[in-house]
Amino acid sequence: MPDPTIVITAELLRRLEDPAFKPFVIVTSDGARHKVPSRDHLVVTRLLRRVELEHDNVAVDIINPLHITRIQIARQTSRAA
């Protein structure tokens, strides 16, 4: 069985490297939801197996990949013309 931290970090890196980046939400085991609006907001390190989410207000959330339970594509809001 593969190490879950490797699987999660690989999936996050795949999403960040996708040329057609789509915002997504990281859901953790405590139910917290962390919005990732752009690839510039998230840093994933393979060696440290660490996920850092940087917010526009300079705050940083450090997330242990073992606590990531779900990655959800953010819903697109439609704009009325």
N, C-alpha and C positions, 0 to 999 in steps of 0.2 A: 504494500500500500504506500503510495507517495506521501511525502511530508505535506500536510495541508498548508503550511506557510509558504512552501514553494509554489503550490498550485495557485493560491490566492495572489501572491505577488506577481506571478507570471500573467495571470488574467488582468490584473490592474495595469501592468506594463503594456500588455497587448492593447488594451483600451486607450492608453495614453499615446501609443505610437501609431494608432489608426489615423490615416490622413483625414478621414471623415469623422473626426471626434464628435461624440454626442455627450452632453452633460449626463452625469449619473449620480446616484446616491449610494453611499456605503452604509449598510445597516449593521450594527454591532450587537453582540449577545445581550447587552443591557437594554436594547431597544432604541438606542440613540441613532439618529439619522444624520449623516454627514454629507451635505451637498457638495459635489465637485463640479463647479460651473465651467471650468476650462482646464486644459492640461497644465497651465501655469500654476494652478493652485495645489497640485499634488506632487509629492516627491516620494518615490518608491525605491528603496535600496535593497538589492538582492543579497548582498553580503550580510548586512545587519538584519535583514528581514524586518524592515521597519517601514511604516507608512506615515508620512507627515502631510497634513492638510493645512495649508496656509490660507487664512481668511484675509479679506480686504482691509480689515481693521488691525492687521498685524498680529493677531492671535494665531497660535499654531496648535492643532490637535495632533498628538502622537498616538497612533492606533496600532495596537499589536495585531498582526494579521490573524492570529489564532482566534481573535474575538470577532472577526468579520463573518457574519452569517449570510449576508446577501448583498449582491450588487444589482441595483435596479436602474434601468434607463430612466432618466428624468422625463416626465411627461411634457410634451410640447404644448404650449398654450397657443391657441389659434387667435389671430387678431382679426377683428371685424373690420371690413373695409369702409 
